[in-house]
Amino acid sequence: MAKGKKKGAPSNTIAQNKKARHEFFLEDKFEAGLELQGWEVKSIRDGKVNISDCYIHLKNGEAFLINATIQPLNTASTHVIADPTRQRRLLLKRREIDKLIGARERDGYSIIATAMYWSKCWVKLAIHLAKGKKSHDKRGDIKDRDWERQKERVMKHNAR
């Protein structure tokens, strides 16, 4: 048997921000580590994560994940006070942080989290530099998607 992924292997993706692709033009992609507490890792393993409304805040040369929700487990220890929406520091290289700061301040980009996933035993966050879409851009995307869907139906029907 050839080496590679096994059939039925679980996905590495923990959570996705599907709304980001609809609301923004995504450009440069970065991969950031997360500084997490023990109870957060256990909750992430259980899939109790929501990153749909989160964003990245840059201050004092550091990046923070704001408004991401990690719900604590019912079996969490009693001596830890679990805050589901606390600020979590992102682990990025200095050069990457400088690039993010420059793009946000000079070019007016937003910094959006698009996916959270496992990389070996570490939790990683995919972040993008993004420009906001106008409503007519969103309508154009919807039209293109519908047209692609119709083309697939026609091709499938003609193939029979």
C-alpha positions as CSV (number, residue, x, y, z in Angstrom):
1,M,0.0,0.0,0.0
2,A,1.3,3.4,-0.9
3,K,2.2,5.9,1.9
4,G,0.0,8.9,2.3
5,K,-3.3,9.7,3.9
6,K,-5.5,6.8,4.9
7,K,-9.1,6.6,3.8
8,G,-11.4,8.1,6.4
9,A,-8.6,10.0,8.1
10,P,-10.0,12.9,10.2
11,S,-9.5,16.4,8.9
12,N,-7.0,18.7,10.7
13,T,-9.4,21.6,10.5
14,I,-10.9,22.6,13.8
15,A,-13.0,25.6,12.8
16,Q,-13.5,27.8,9.8
17,N,-14.7,31.4,9.2
18,K,-16.8,30.9,6.1
19,K,-18.2,34.4,6.3
20,A,-14.8,35.9,5.7
21,R,-14.7,34.8,2.1
22,H,-18.1,36.4,1.5
23,E,-17.3,39.7,3.3
24,F,-13.6,40.3,2.3
25,F,-11.1,40.0,-0.6
26,L,-8.5,37.7,1.0
27,E,-4.9,38.4,0.0
28,D,-1.7,37.5,1.9
29,K,-1.9,34.4,4.2
30,F,0.0,33.9,7.4
31,E,0.1,31.0,9.8
32,A,0.2,31.8,13.5
33,G,0.5,29.7,16.6
34,L,-1.8,30.4,19.6
35,E,-0.9,30.8,23.2
36,L,-3.5,28.6,25.0
37,Q,-4.2,27.4,28.4
38,G,-4.7,23.7,29.2
39,W,-8.5,23.8,29.5
40,E,-8.7,25.6,26.1
41,V,-6.7,22.8,24.4
42,K,-9.1,20.2,25.8
43,S,-12.1,22.2,24.6
44,I,-10.5,22.5,21.1
45,R,-10.0,18.8,21.0
46,D,-13.7,18.4,21.7
47,G,-14.6,20.9,19.0
48,K,-16.1,23.7,21.1
49,V,-14.6,26.6,19.1
50,N,-16.2,29.5,17.1
51,I,-14.0,31.9,15.1
52,S,-16.7,33.4,12.9
53,D,-16.7,36.9,14.6
54,C,-13.1,37.1,15.6
55,Y,-10.4,39.5,14.4
56,I,-6.8,40.3,15.0
57,H,-5.7,43.3,17.1
58,L,-2.1,44.6,17.0
59,K,-0.7,46.5,19.9
60,N,2.8,47.1,21.4
61,G,4.3,44.9,18.6
62,E,2.2,41.9,19.5
63,A,-0.8,40.3,17.8
64,F,-3.9,39.2,19.7
65,L,-6.9,37.1,18.7
66,I,-10.0,38.9,19.9
67,N,-13.6,37.6,20.3
68,A,-12.9,34.0,19.5
69,T,-15.0,31.7,21.6
70,I,-13.7,28.5,23.2
71,Q,-16.4,27.1,25.4
72,P,-15.1,25.4,28.6
73,L,-15.9,21.8,29.1
74,N,-18.3,20.8,31.9
75,T,-15.5,18.7,33.4
76,A,-13.1,21.6,33.6
77,S,-11.3,22.0,36.9
78,T,-12.9,24.1,39.6
79,H,-9.8,26.1,40.5
80,V,-9.4,27.6,37.0
81,I,-11.6,30.6,36.0
82,A,-12.5,29.9,32.4
83,D,-13.2,33.0,30.2
84,P,-14.5,31.8,26.8
85,T,-13.7,35.0,24.9
86,R,-10.4,36.1,26.5
87,Q,-7.7,37.7,24.4
88,R,-5.2,35.1,23.1
89,R,-1.7,36.0,22.0
90,L,-0.7,35.0,18.5
91,L,2.8,33.6,18.0
92,L,4.3,35.3,14.9
93,K,7.7,36.3,13.8
94,R,8.8,39.9,14.1
95,R,9.0,40.3,10.4
96,E,5.4,39.0,9.9
97,I,4.1,41.3,12.6
98,D,5.8,44.3,11.0
99,K,4.3,43.4,7.6
100,L,0.8,43.2,9.2
101,I,1.2,46.5,11.0
102,G,2.4,48.2,7.8
103,A,-0.4,46.8,5.7
104,R,-3.1,47.8,8.2
105,E,-1.8,51.3,8.8
106,R,-0.7,52.3,5.3
107,D,-3.0,50.3,3.0
108,G,-6.1,50.1,5.1
109,Y,-6.3,46.3,5.3
110,S,-8.1,44.3,7.9
111,I,-6.6,41.2,9.5
112,I,-9.0,38.3,9.5
113,A,-8.8,34.8,11.0
114,T,-10.1,32.3,8.4
115,A,-9.3,28.8,9.9
116,M,-8.1,27.0,13.0
117,Y,-6.4,23.7,12.5
118,W,-4.0,21.1,13.9
119,S,-0.4,21.1,12.7
120,K,1.1,18.0,14.3
121,C,0.3,18.6,18.0
122,W,0.0,22.4,17.8
123,V,-3.1,24.5,17.2
124,K,-2.5,27.0,14.3
125,L,-4.5,29.9,13.0
126,A,-4.7,30.9,9.4
127,I,-4.9,34.7,9.1
128,H,-5.3,36.8,6.0
129,L,-4.8,40.4,5.1
130,A,-8.2,41.4,3.7
131,K,-10.0,44.3,2.0
132,G,-13.7,44.7,2.6
133,K,-16.1,44.0,-0.2
134,K,-18.9,46.3,-1.4
135,S,-22.4,44.9,-1.9
136,H,-22.0,44.9,-5.7
137,D,-18.9,42.8,-5.4
138,K,-20.8,40.3,-3.3
139,R,-23.6,40.1,-5.8
140,G,-21.0,39.5,-8.6
141,D,-19.6,36.6,-6.6
142,I,-23.0,35.1,-6.1
143,K,-23.7,35.3,-9.8
144,D,-20.4,33.7,-10.7
145,R,-21.1,30.9,-8.2
146,D,-24.6,30.3,-9.6
147,W,-23.2,30.2,-13.2
148,E,-20.5,27.7,-12.2
149,R,-23.2,25.5,-10.6
150,Q,-25.4,25.7,-13.8
151,K,-22.4,24.8,-16.0
152,E,-21.7,21.7,-13.8
153,R,-25.3,20.6,-14.1
154,V,-25.3,21.0,-17.9
155,M,-22.0,19.2,-18.3
156,K,-23.2,16.4,-16.0
157,H,-26.5,16.1,-18.0
158,N,-24.7,16.1,-21.3
159,A,-22.3,13.4,-20.2
160,R,-25.0,10.8,-19.8
